[in-house]
Amino acid sequence: CLPANQERFANGKLVTVQFHPSAQVVMTAGHDRSVSLFQVKNFSLNPKIQSIYLESFPIYKAHFSMDGEQVIATGTHHSMFFVYDMMAGSIIPIPKVRGVEEKFLRNFELSPDGSFMLLIGTSGYLHLLSMKTKELISTMKVNGRCTASAFTPDSSKIYSYSKEGEVFIWDVRSRKCLHKFEDEGSLEGKCIAVSKNNQYVACGSSSGVVNLYTTDICLKENRPKPVKAIMNLVTSATCVTFNPTTEILAVASRDTDEAVKLV
């Protein structure tokens, strides 16, 4: 296969590559302040649909909305973020969110049902926004520092992983903490994922170990035993994600080249 972004290579590090939820389109975004969309036609040519530029805004993360009509993009050193409305072709800046006191807004997650946007703040704060209005609904707080979060497939719960290796499970409706557990052997939490069938939770830590738990045990025990500990990465595990049928788990580290394993 030729590179997906063959018609326009980025002039800097790419931070996001994502397929559109329903169209034959792939998006790339990165430090060169651009978001580019390419049509995935066949493997010989992927024509560029368009590129948008966000002035003085190196991108930290970009993500399609669940309906595929918007792209949300956060910056590396900004307290604002951008929404690109693909239907209208307009770029909408979202300046300071009222009630969110954060110097930088970088990491975020979108709920699978398309209702919520979760901003992962500093000092353990998690800000739940309405996807429709981009206004603050509520703020939650974990002990320590939150490094990663994931919604369950039905959008009813949030799993938040702290730098200290604890996982907090939140009820989205009441914003109450339902349970918390310790990720076995974790020195520093890095990434977390919940499988599409809600059967498994994967926690990746700085040691490179990825622990796989069943969700029912996570809700009951304070120190659950992983069903499997994946030791294949030798550098920090920075990405874990399940395939749609929950048959494959991808684990990866951005700290070294070619560090991607499929389990």
C-alpha positions as CSV (number, residue, x, y, z in Angstrom):
1,C,0.0,0.0,0.0
2,L,1.1,3.5,-0.7
3,P,1.0,6.1,2.1
4,A,-2.5,7.2,2.8
5,N,-1.4,10.8,2.8
6,Q,0.7,10.5,-0.3
7,E,-0.8,13.6,-1.9
8,R,0.2,15.8,1.0
9,F,2.9,14.7,3.5
10,A,2.9,16.8,6.7
11,N,5.8,19.1,7.4
12,G,6.0,17.9,11.0
13,K,5.1,15.2,13.4
14,L,1.7,13.6,12.8
15,V,-0.2,13.1,16.0
16,T,-3.5,11.8,14.6
17,V,-4.4,9.4,11.8
18,Q,-8.1,8.4,11.9
19,F,-10.6,6.8,9.6
20,H,-14.0,8.6,9.2
21,P,-16.8,6.7,11.1
22,S,-18.9,6.1,7.9
23,A,-17.2,7.5,4.8
24,Q,-14.2,6.3,2.8
25,V,-12.0,9.1,4.3
26,V,-8.9,9.2,6.4
27,M,-7.7,12.3,8.4
28,T,-4.2,13.2,9.4
29,A,-3.3,16.1,11.8
30,G,-0.1,17.2,13.3
31,H,2.4,19.7,14.5
32,D,2.5,21.6,11.1
33,R,-0.9,23.1,12.2
34,S,-2.9,21.3,9.6
35,V,-5.8,18.8,9.3
36,S,-5.9,17.0,6.0
37,L,-8.6,14.7,4.6
38,F,-8.0,12.1,2.0
39,Q,-10.3,9.8,0.1
40,V,-9.5,6.2,0.5
41,K,-10.2,4.9,-3.0
42,N,-7.9,2.1,-3.7
43,F,-4.4,1.4,-2.8
44,S,-2.8,3.2,-5.7
45,L,-4.3,6.6,-5.2
46,N,-5.8,8.4,-2.3
47,P,-6.8,11.9,-3.5
48,K,-6.6,14.7,-1.1
49,I,-10.0,16.2,-0.4
50,Q,-8.8,19.2,1.5
51,S,-6.4,20.6,4.1
52,I,-7.3,23.2,6.7
53,Y,-4.7,25.3,8.6
54,L,-5.0,26.5,12.1
55,E,-2.7,29.5,12.5
56,S,-0.2,29.3,15.4
57,F,-1.9,26.1,16.6
58,P,0.3,23.0,16.5
59,I,-2.2,20.2,16.9
60,Y,-2.0,17.9,20.0
61,K,-5.0,15.7,19.1
62,A,-7.8,15.7,16.5
63,H,-10.9,13.4,16.4
64,F,-13.9,13.0,14.2
65,S,-17.2,13.5,16.0
66,M,-19.2,10.2,16.2
67,D,-21.6,11.4,13.5
68,G,-18.6,12.2,11.3
69,E,-19.8,15.8,10.7
70,Q,-17.1,17.6,12.8
71,V,-13.5,17.4,13.6
72,I,-12.4,18.5,17.1
73,A,-8.8,19.6,17.4
74,T,-6.8,20.6,20.5
75,G,-3.4,22.3,20.5
76,T,-0.1,21.6,22.2
77,H,-0.1,24.8,24.3
78,H,-3.6,26.3,24.3
79,S,-6.6,26.6,26.5
80,M,-8.9,26.8,23.6
81,F,-9.8,24.2,20.9
82,F,-11.2,24.2,17.4
83,V,-14.2,22.6,15.8
84,Y,-14.2,22.1,12.0
85,D,-17.7,21.8,10.7
86,M,-17.3,19.6,7.6
87,M,-20.9,20.2,6.4
88,A,-20.6,24.0,6.5
89,G,-16.8,24.0,5.7
90,S,-16.3,26.4,8.6
91,I,-13.7,26.5,11.4
92,I,-15.2,27.4,14.7
93,P,-12.8,28.5,17.6
94,I,-14.1,27.5,21.0
95,P,-12.3,30.0,23.3
96,K,-12.2,29.5,27.1
97,V,-14.9,27.0,28.3
98,R,-16.8,28.7,31.1
99,G,-16.0,26.9,34.4
100,V,-12.9,25.2,33.1
101,E,-9.8,26.7,34.7
102,E,-7.1,25.0,32.7
103,K,-3.9,26.6,31.2
104,F,-3.8,23.9,28.5
105,L,-6.5,21.7,27.0
106,R,-4.8,18.8,25.2
107,N,-6.2,15.3,25.8
108,F,-9.9,14.5,25.4
109,E,-12.3,11.7,24.7
110,L,-15.6,11.6,22.9
111,S,-18.5,9.4,24.1
112,P,-19.6,6.7,21.6
113,D,-23.2,7.9,21.7
114,G,-22.0,11.4,20.5
115,S,-23.4,13.2,23.6
116,F,-20.3,14.1,25.6
117,M,-16.7,15.4,25.3
118,L,-14.4,14.7,28.2
119,L,-11.5,17.1,28.7
120,I,-8.7,15.6,30.7
121,G,-7.3,18.5,32.8
122,T,-4.4,18.9,35.1
123,S,-4.3,18.0,38.9
124,G,-6.8,15.1,38.4
125,Y,-9.7,17.2,37.0
126,L,-12.0,15.8,34.4
127,H,-14.4,18.1,32.6
128,L,-17.5,16.7,31.0
129,L,-18.8,18.9,28.2
130,S,-22.0,18.7,26.1
131,M,-20.9,17.7,22.6
132,K,-23.8,19.8,21.2
133,T,-23.1,23.1,22.9
134,K,-19.4,22.5,24.0
135,E,-20.4,23.9,27.4
136,L,-19.4,22.4,30.8
137,I,-21.9,20.0,32.4
138,S,-19.8,18.9,35.4
139,T,-16.3,18.4,36.7
140,M,-15.0,15.2,38.4
141,K,-11.6,14.7,40.2
142,V,-9.4,11.7,40.6
143,N,-6.7,11.4,43.3
144,G,-3.4,12.3,41.8
145,R,-3.0,13.1,38.1
146,C,-5.2,11.7,35.4
147,T,-3.3,10.5,32.3
148,A,-6.0,8.7,30.3
149,S,-9.7,8.0,30.2
150,A,-12.1,5.9,28.2
151,F,-15.9,5.7,27.9
152,T,-17.7,2.4,28.0
153,P,-19.4,1.4,24.7
154,D,-22.8,2.4,26.0
155,S,-21.4,5.8,27.2
156,S,-22.8,5.1,30.7
157,K,-19.4,5.0,32.5
158,I,-15.9,6.5,32.3
159,Y,-12.7,4.7,33.3
160,S,-10.0,7.1,34.3
161,Y,-6.4,6.0,34.8
162,S,-4.2,8.0,37.1
163,K,-0.5,8.5,36.9
164,E,-0.3,6.7,40.3
165,G,-1.7,3.5,38.7
166,E,-5.3,3.7,40.0
167,V,-8.3,3.4,37.8
168,F,-11.5,5.3,38.8
169,I,-14.9,4.2,37.4
170,W,-17.4,7.0,37.0
171,D,-21.1,7.0,36.4
172,V,-21.7,9.5,33.6
173,R,-25.3,10.3,34.6
174,S,-24.6,11.0,38.3
175,R,-20.9,11.9,37.9
176,K,-20.3,9.8,41.0
177,C,-17.3,7.5,41.4
178,L,-18.7,4.0,41.4
179,H,-15.5,2.1,42.2
180,K,-11.7,2.4,42.0
181,F,-9.1,-0.3,41.7
182,E,-5.3,-0.6,41.5
183,D,-3.7,-1.6,38.3
184,E,-1.4,-4.5,39.2
185,G,2.3,-3.5,39.2
186,S,1.7,-0.1,37.6
187,L,4.5,2.4,38.3
188,E,2.8,5.1,36.1
189,G,-0.5,4.8,34.2
190,K,-0.3,5.8,30.5
191,C,-3.2,4.6,28.5
192,I,-6.5,2.8,28.9
193,A,-9.1,1.2,26.6
194,V,-12.5,-0.6,27.0
195,S,-13.4,-3.2,24.4
196,K,-16.4,-2.6,22.1
197,N,-18.4,-5.5,23.7
198,N,-17.6,-4.1,27.2
199,Q,-15.9,-7.4,28.2
200,Y,-12.3,-6.2,28.8
201,V,-10.4,-3.2,30.1
202,A,-6.7,-2.8,29.0
203,C,-4.3,-0.6,31.1
204,G,-0.9,0.3,29.7
205,S,1.9,1.6,32.0
206,S,5.3,3.3,31.8
207,S,7.0,-0.1,32.2
208,G,5.6,-1.3,28.9
209,V,3.3,-3.9,30.6
210,V,-0.3,-3.9,29.4
211,N,-2.7,-5.6,31.9
212,L,-6.0,-7.0,30.6
213,Y,-8.9,-7.3,33.0
214,T,-12.5,-8.4,32.7
215,T,-14.9,-5.5,33.3
216,D,-17.0,-7.4,35.9
217,I,-14.0,-7.9,38.1
218,C,-13.0,-4.3,37.8
219,L,-16.3,-3.2,39.3
220,K,-16.0,-5.5,42.3
221,E,-12.4,-5.8,43.4
222,N,-9.9,-3.2,44.7
223,R,-6.9,-5.3,43.5
224,P,-8.1,-7.4,40.6
225,K,-5.9,-10.0,39.0
226,P,-5.4,-9.4,35.2
227,V,-6.5,-12.2,33.0
228,K,-3.3,-11.5,31.0
229,A,-0.3,-9.4,31.4
230,I,1.2,-8.5,28.0
231,M,5.0,-8.0,28.3
232,N,6.0,-7.5,24.7
233,L,6.8,-3.8,24.8
234,V,10.1,-2.8,26.3
235,T,9.3,1.0,26.4
236,S,6.4,2.8,27.8
237,A,3.0,1.6,26.5
238,T,1.4,4.8,25.1
239,C,-1.5,3.4,23.1
240,V,-3.9,0.5,23.6
241,T,-7.0,-0.1,21.4
242,F,-9.3,-3.0,20.7
243,N,-10.6,-3.9,17.2
244,P,-14.4,-3.7,16.7
245,T,-15.0,-7.4,17.3
246,T,-12.9,-7.6,20.5
247,E,-10.7,-10.3,19.0
248,I,-7.5,-8.3,18.7
249,L,-5.8,-5.8,21.0
250,A,-3.2,-3.4,19.6
251,V,-0.5,-2.2,22.0
252,A,2.1,0.3,21.0
253,S,4.8,2.6,22.3
254,R,5.7,5.9,20.7
255,D,9.1,5.9,22.4
256,T,10.7,3.6,19.8
257,D,10.2,2.8,16.1
258,E,8.1,-0.2,15.0
259,A,6.8,-0.8,18.6
260,V,3.4,-2.1,17.7
261,K,2.1,-5.5,18.7
262,L,-1.2,-7.2,17.9
263,V,-2.4,-9.5,20.6
